Structures are given as C-alpha cells and as structure tokens.
Amino acid sequence: MTGVPGVRGSLRSLTVLVVVAGSALSGCTVMEGLLCQPHCEERSRNSSSLVGFLYPNGEAPPRDDAVPELELPLRVGLTMLPASGNAPGLDVAARADLLDRVRQRFETRKFIAEIVVIPDYYLATATSSGADTRGSGFDSLAGLQRLYDLDVLALVSHDQVTHSDENSLAVTYLTIVGAYLFPASRHEVTTLVDLAVVDPKTRSLLLRAGGTDSQSRTTTLADKAVTSRSSQGKSFASAGDQMIEHFDVALKQFEENVRSGKARVRVTRQQASAGGSGGGGSIDGVLIVAALGLIAARCRRRRNEGGGRDA
C-alpha cells in the first residue's frame, strides 16, 4: 500500500501532461474553450458604406433638384469602395472576380460604350478616419471622372457580419483528437452587396440594386478559421450573384422609364465631331460648285457650236 500514493501522483502528473500536450498540439483551441466555458461568442464585421463614402463628414445629402444629363453611349467607371472593420478584408481575387462579372454582364448593352474597372486605392483617402480636409467622396469621384473621361460611376459596396460561438461540447475532449473531430463550433455569415450608379457632376443617384446571402455551418474548433473563411467567400459570391440579377432588372426598368419620360434624367445621343461634320459639308459644297461649273461650260459650248452652224 505504501506505493499507492506514488502511483496516484504519477497518474495525476501524466494526466496534466496529456492535457497540456493536447492543448499545445491543437493550437490552444482547447484552452480557449476552457476559458469561456460553457458558451463563447465572437462577432466580427467587414464593410464599406456607400453613405459613409459619399458624405464622410456626416453632411446631409443634397436636395434632388439637379437633373443629370446623360450623353449616350456612356463610359462607365466601375470600382469597389474601400472597406473597414475588425474582420479580415475580402479576398482580392473575390473582389476582382465580382467586378469582372459585372463588367461582362453589362458592357454589351447598346447604350454603354465602355466599362472601365478602377482600382479601389484611388478612393482610399476619402474614407480615412477623422476630419476629411480633402473634400467629400463626390469630390474624389469628380476627379476620377475627369481622369478617366467617364460619364457615370458604378460603386460596389458590401457589409459582411460573422457570428461564431462554441458550446461546452467543443471542449469535452481535452485532446487533439477531440478538437479536430467533434463539430461543436457554429458560425453564421450574413452578407449584403450593393451597386449604385452615381453622376458626380450633379451628385445624383441614378440607379441602385443589392443582393443578400446567409450561411450557417458547424465545424470543429481546429477547423473553425478555415471554415469561416470559406463561408465568407461563398456568402460574398452568392450575394454578388443576386445583386447582378437585381441590377439587371433595375436597369431594364430604368431604360423603360427613360423611354417613357418618367426618369429624372435628360438623355442625348453623341453626335459626330464638329471637325468631321464640317469637313463633310465642305467637300459636298465643292462637288456641287464643280458640277454646276461643268454644266455651265457645256451649255456655253453648245451655244457657240450652234451659232457657228447658223453662220
């Protein structure tokens, strides 16, 4: 019996060693679960606000008095607003893919001459924190409009919220096996993607459409980060698909309103350049004068020939 306490002490030491080793191998996920038992919650957000970009100093939107004048076909600038928040930003490839899908979907429209994709870092300064001494977002857009020779700009914004929690089952097994195999970490991702077409000259909103998506999954503690990133990417892509479909519908309605005169815009068609039309008119006038001269010369010659025969 004298050896029993020693044996028990050795077993306790071995148990502690197994727990510590398991926690280390699992990337401390087990220990994180222990610290917030029986229920952990985490919320993160990554977003880009259209209103916050256009009115960075909190000023009120102007009255809808000005009527935009659109000269068809249009040169459209397409960009995604810079994001902020306590969550990692959207994948660069995902952002580029969404903009490319928008461009391919609408660049074949008859009233669009070209869609120019603009890098979002051109707009980053307009969303800086604190007082903005460089003017509002519309001022930045007006600069881009002049730089790229654009008629209107299409701005893509988003808002994505991720909520995750781990219940007590996530830390039932204090080993690497339990952390990897027991799916007790749950997270939800909600995404909004918005596209707005604005006219910087009149500071008018011409068209707007959005799409939403929600994803909910359960995973293990060890796979939580990877699964969360995957769900965020899928949710953003799905919301983008819905936004494109809704924008297609809104664009068709806008075209009908323009034809019927219900839209608050004035639309004109681009005419041929002044030099081209002037040159064409001058050439036509020269040809007419030359033709008249030939006719007059022929008439004089016939009169002279007739007079000689009479003599």
C-alpha positions in Angstrom: 0.0 0.0 0.0 2.9 2.3 0.5 3.4 2.6 -3.2 -0.2 3.6 -3.9 0.1 7.4 -3.3 3.2 7.5 -5.5 1.3 5.7 -8.2 -1.6 8.1 -7.9 0.7 11.1 -8.1 2.3 9.7 -11.2 -1.1 9.3 -12.8 -2.1 12.8 -12.0 1.1 14.1 -13.4 0.6 12.1 -16.6 -3.0 13.4 -16.9 -1.8 17.0 -16.7 0.9 16.3 -19.2 -1.6 14.8 -21.7 -3.9 17.9 -21.3 -1.1 20.4 -21.8 0.3 18.5 -24.8 -3.1 18.2 -26.3 -3.7 21.9 -25.9 -0.4 22.8 -27.5 -0.9 20.5 -30.4 -4.4 21.8 -31.1 -3.1 25.4 -31.4 -4.5 26.4 -28.0 -8.1 25.9 -29.2 -8.9 23.7 -26.2 -7.6 26.2 -23.7 -9.5 29.0 -25.4 -12.6 26.8 -25.0 -11.9 26.3 -21.3 -11.5 30.0 -20.6 -15.0 30.8 -21.9 -17.0 27.7 -20.9 -19.8 27.0 -21.1 -20.6 29.3 -24.0 -18.3 31.5 -26.1 -19.4 34.2 -28.6 -17.5 36.1 -31.2 -18.7 38.7 -33.7 -16.7 40.4 -36.5 -17.6 42.8 -39.3 -16.1 44.0 -42.5 -18.0 46.6 -44.5 -17.8 49.5 -46.9 -20.5 52.1 -46.6 -21.9 54.0 -49.6 -23.3 56.8 -47.5 -20.1 57.0 -45.4 -18.0 57.3 -48.5 -20.2 59.9 -50.3 -20.7 62.0 -47.1 -17.6 61.4 -45.0 -18.2 64.4 -42.7 -21.7 63.5 -41.9 -23.3 66.2 -44.1 -26.9 65.6 -45.3 -27.5 64.6 -48.9 -28.4 67.5 -51.2 -32.0 68.0 -52.4 -32.9 66.2 -55.6 -33.1 69.3 -57.7 -30.5 68.8 -60.4 -31.4 66.7 -63.4 -28.5 64.6 -64.8 -27.7 64.8 -68.5 -26.5 61.6 -70.0 -24.9 61.5 -73.4 -25.1 58.0 -74.9 -23.3 55.8 -75.3 -21.8 56.0 -71.8 -18.3 55.5 -70.4 -18.8 53.9 -67.0 -16.3 53.7 -64.2 -16.7 50.5 -62.0 -15.0 50.2 -58.6 -15.4 48.7 -55.2 -15.4 51.0 -52.2 -12.6 50.5 -49.6 -13.6 48.5 -46.5 -13.1 48.9 -42.8 -13.9 46.8 -39.7 -12.5 44.4 -37.2 -12.6 41.4 -39.6 -10.1 40.5 -42.3 -10.9 42.1 -45.7 -12.4 40.2 -48.6 -10.1 38.2 -50.7 -8.6 40.3 -53.5 -9.4 37.6 -56.1 -13.0 37.6 -55.0 -13.3 41.3 -55.3 -11.8 41.3 -58.8 -14.0 38.4 -59.8 -17.2 40.2 -58.8 -16.2 43.4 -60.7 -15.3 41.4 -63.8 -18.7 39.6 -63.7 -20.5 42.9 -63.5 -18.4 44.3 -66.4 -19.0 41.2 -68.6 -22.7 41.3 -67.9 -23.4 44.9 -68.8 -20.7 46.0 -71.3 -22.6 44.6 -74.2 -25.6 47.0 -73.7 -26.1 49.3 -76.6 -26.0 52.4 -74.5 -22.7 51.6 -72.9 -19.5 52.4 -74.9 -17.0 51.0 -72.3 -16.8 49.9 -68.7 -13.5 50.9 -67.0 -12.5 49.0 -63.8 -10.8 51.4 -61.4 -8.6 50.1 -58.5 -10.1 50.9 -55.1 -6.9 52.5 -53.8 -7.8 55.6 -55.8 -10.7 56.1 -53.3 -8.9 55.1 -50.1 -8.1 58.6 -49.0 -11.8 59.6 -48.9 -12.6 57.1 -46.1 -9.8 58.0 -43.8 -10.7 58.5 -40.1 -11.1 61.9 -38.6 -11.8 65.2 -40.3 -11.5 64.9 -44.1 -9.8 68.0 -45.4 -9.7 66.8 -49.0 -13.4 67.1 -49.6 -16.3 64.7 -49.8 -16.5 61.4 -51.7 -18.2 63.2 -54.6 -15.1 65.4 -55.0 -13.0 62.3 -55.3 -15.4 60.8 -57.8 -15.4 64.0 -59.8 -11.6 63.7 -60.0 -11.8 60.2 -61.3 -14.4 61.2 -63.8 -12.1 63.8 -65.3 -9.0 61.5 -65.1 -10.7 58.6 -66.9 -13.1 60.7 -69.1 -16.2 59.0 -67.6 -19.9 59.8 -67.8 -21.0 58.0 -64.6 -19.5 55.7 -61.9 -20.8 52.4 -60.6 -19.8 51.9 -56.9 -19.9 48.4 -55.3 -20.1 48.3 -51.5 -20.6 45.4 -49.1 -21.4 44.6 -45.5 -20.5 41.2 -44.0 -21.0 40.1 -40.4 -19.7 36.8 -39.0 -21.0 35.5 -35.7 -19.5 32.4 -34.1 -19.9 30.5 -30.8 -18.5 27.4 -29.2 -20.7 25.4 -26.8 -19.5 23.1 -24.0 -19.3 20.2 -26.3 -16.3 21.8 -28.1 -14.1 21.2 -25.1 -15.5 17.9 -23.9 -12.3 16.1 -25.1 -9.2 17.8 -23.9 -7.0 16.2 -26.6 -6.1 16.9 -30.1 -8.4 14.2 -31.3 -11.5 15.8 -29.7 -10.6 19.3 -31.1 -10.4 18.0 -34.6 -13.2 15.5 -34.7 -16.0 17.0 -32.5 -18.1 19.5 -34.6 -19.3 21.9 -31.9 -18.2 25.3 -33.2 -21.0 27.1 -35.0 -20.8 30.2 -37.1 -23.1 32.3 -39.2 -22.2 34.7 -42.0 -24.6 37.4 -43.4 -23.5 39.4 -46.4 -25.0 42.4 -48.3 -23.6 43.5 -51.7 -24.8 46.8 -53.2 -24.2 48.5 -56.5 -25.1 52.2 -57.0 -24.7 54.3 -60.2 -24.0 58.0 -59.5 -23.4 61.1 -61.5 -20.6 63.1 -59.8 -21.5 66.3 -61.7 -25.0 66.6 -60.2 -24.2 64.4 -57.2 -27.3 62.3 -58.1 -28.0 58.7 -57.5 -29.2 57.2 -60.8 -29.7 53.5 -60.1 -29.2 51.1 -57.2 -29.6 47.4 -56.6 -28.5 44.9 -53.9 -28.2 41.2 -53.0 -28.0 39.4 -49.7 -26.9 35.9 -48.5 -26.7 34.0 -45.2 -24.6 30.9 -44.5 -24.6 28.8 -41.3 -22.2 25.9 -40.6 -21.0 23.8 -37.7 -17.3 22.7 -37.6 -14.6 21.6 -35.2 -12.6 24.0 -33.1 -9.4 23.3 -35.1 -11.1 23.9 -38.5 -13.1 27.0 -37.4 -10.8 29.6 -39.0 -10.6 27.8 -42.4 -14.3 27.0 -42.5 -15.2 30.6 -41.6 -13.1 32.0 -44.4 -14.7 29.5 -46.8 -18.2 30.5 -45.7 -17.4 34.2 -46.0 -16.2 33.7 -49.6 -19.2 31.7 -50.6 -21.6 34.2 -49.0 -20.0 37.1 -50.8 -20.2 35.3 -54.1 -23.8 34.4 -53.7 -24.8 37.9 -52.6 -22.9 39.2 -55.6 -24.8 36.9 -58.0 -28.1 38.1 -56.5 -27.0 41.7 -56.8 -26.2 41.3 -60.5 -29.6 39.8 -61.2 -31.4 42.6 -59.3 -29.3 45.2 -61.1 -30.3 43.7 -64.5 -34.0 44.1 -63.5 -33.5 47.6 -62.2 -31.6 48.6 -65.4 -34.4 47.4 -67.7 -36.9 49.4 -65.6 -34.6 52.4 -65.9 -34.5 52.1 -69.6 -38.3 51.9 -69.8 -38.6 55.0 -67.6 -36.2 56.9 -69.9 -38.2 56.0 -73.0 -41.5 57.0 -71.3 -40.1 60.2 -69.9 -40.5 59.1 -66.2 -36.9 59.1 -65.3 -35.3 62.2 -63.8 -32.6 62.4 -66.5 -32.1 64.0 -69.9 -30.7 61.7 -72.5 -29.0 62.7 -75.7 -27.1 60.9 -78.4 -23.5 61.7 -79.1 -23.2 63.5 -82.5 -20.3 63.2 -84.9 -17.4 65.5 -84.1 -17.6 69.1 -85.4 -14.5 68.7 -87.5 -15.8 65.6 -89.2 -19.2 67.0 -90.0 -17.7 70.4 -91.1 -15.3 68.6 -93.4 -18.0 66.5 -94.9 -20.1 69.6 -95.6 -17.2 71.4 -97.3 -16.5 68.5 -99.6 -20.2 68.3 -100.6 -20.2 72.1 -101.4 -17.0 71.8 -103.6 -18.6 69.0 -105.5 -21.8 70.9 -106.1 -19.9 74.0 -107.3 -17.8 71.9 -109.6 -20.8 70.2 -111.1 -22.5 73.5 -111.7 -19.4 74.8 -113.4 -19.2 71.8 -115.7 -22.9 72.2 -116.7 -22.4 75.9 -117.4 -19.4 75.3 -119.5 -21.2 72.6 -121.5 -24.1 75.0 -122.1 -21.8 77.7 -123.4 -20.0 75.3 -125.7 -23.3 74.1 -127.2 -24.4 77.7 -127.8 -21.2 78.5 -129.6 -21.4 75.4 -131.7 -25.0 76.3 -132.7 -24.0 79.9 -133.6 -21.2 78.6 -135.9 -23.6 76.3 -137.8 -26.1 79.1 -138.4 -23.4 81.4 -139.8 
